[in-house]
């Protein structure tokens, strides 16, 4: 079974990443990790993280044995290009392209089905049963509200509205004060 992991927009040129990717093709997953840890290239660290991610995907999602995995392919493609400019003599400019990489790493089992374990996928009904239910809000008994309390609430609402209107009026006043006069 093949399991893939992707890394998009790695800020290293594809040409430099391919040097590391070609080294680990066909290696077992453990040997590839040790090889990447010994590499001096800057792209070896993101590649090792990507390989660990692919191994974790295979183990968690499909129940594959990490000792039985090997690197089937490591494809490195062009990503976005960041365009920058460098000033030159006589008011000219040279374009600089910062190239980004997209990496796809595929791991596969050496011996099909060796030490594979079953993965229990949670069903929809099991999720509903395990999720804690939120307590419903207790309904408060309705009580008679006096007319005085209603008036207080209405006064507060009117005060808020009147404050807003005052602010609008003040803004207009300020605008009038600072406007230029036409000649």
C-alpha angles and dihedrals in degrees: 000000000000121000123188136199125190134207116192129196099008105180094231125093114261091235091061094044092051090062089063095037094057091053095060099043111119094010123124113258094250093048091047091053092051091046091051091049089056095047117106095204118110092232093060094082097055089043091053090050089050091049091050088050092052091049091049090049091052093047099043103035101035105019094239123162111249091213090059096054129101134180107262098180142349112199120190118192137174117276129186121321120226109214117213133168130226119201117238136182124299094022095298128134134210122212119237119198117204103201121211127199137224112206127194117189121191124194126188139183118264093210113028113243098359111154091347115162129201117258117218109220113199113242124223093250091050090053092052091050095049097045112096112243117234114238113249115242112260111245111238116225112252113251129193111263115213120235090241091061091050090053091050091053092049091050091052091051091048090050091053092050093047092050090053091050091049090052091052091049091049091052090053091049091051091049091052093050096052100039116115119242117239116239 
